[in-house]
Amino acid sequence: MSEEVQETKPDPFFREVRFYSSYADASKVPARGIPQIAFAGRSNSGKSRLLNAIVERKSLAKVSAVPGKTKLLNFFLVSKSLYLVDTPGFGYSANSHKEHEQMMDLLMNYLNSAKDLKVLFLLSDAQRELPEEELELIGTCFERGMKPVLIRTKVDKLNQSDLAKLRKKMKNIQGLYPMLEVVLVSPKYGKGLPELRKIIETMMKTIILPVEEEPFPGEAQGQG
């Protein structure tokens, strides 16, 4: 009788990834010299879903069927050397106008004040035009010495003709911002994930510092 061989599941691309802390106030985010990569975009752009896909965890960042559920700055620690930050979405959300304004203020305060924020992953649905406000955000990143990465999501929903048009438009935008990196992404089929992981890996090699196991002061419990 032959001995049964059990298949071993390969390790995830990033072995050590965990939820670290949440903030309802950008001023409470401490500067520790550890680089941060933030995920920003409209409420239905799929930020949490993409974060989970990149690190190969099904439910690290909470994903809701209703857009606009992320209300805090949620920090995830990768190999004790980098933070991935899931930010509240801008644009439409199911929250009240007052709640939405608070979420937008939190996001903009974070983008304006975070000293360790090195890269901004700006997500934008490939099925729609890129709004002027998002183009302005790209320009602001360059002005502040931050690396913007424009991520066009849901490209699997485009036909070949629309995909060709999208690529042409992205080249035009890169004409305005020659240093802009553009990645076409479909988490469902894994498209674009290797490019984004490479950016994260490169950032992880720039600085590796020990991180205290105790939560940051002012940590909010859980994700929201």
Secondary structure, DSSP 8 states (H G I E B T S, - for coil): ------------SSS-EEEEEEES-GGGS---S--EEEEEEBTTS-HHHHHHHHHT-SSSS---SSTT---SEEEEEETTTEEEEE---BS--SS-HHHHHHHHHHHHHHHHH-TTEEEEEEEEETTS---HHHHHHHHHHHHTT-EEEEEEE-GGGS-HHHHHHHHHHHHHHHHHSTT-EEEE-BTTTTBTHHHHHHHHHHHHHH------SS--TT-BSS--
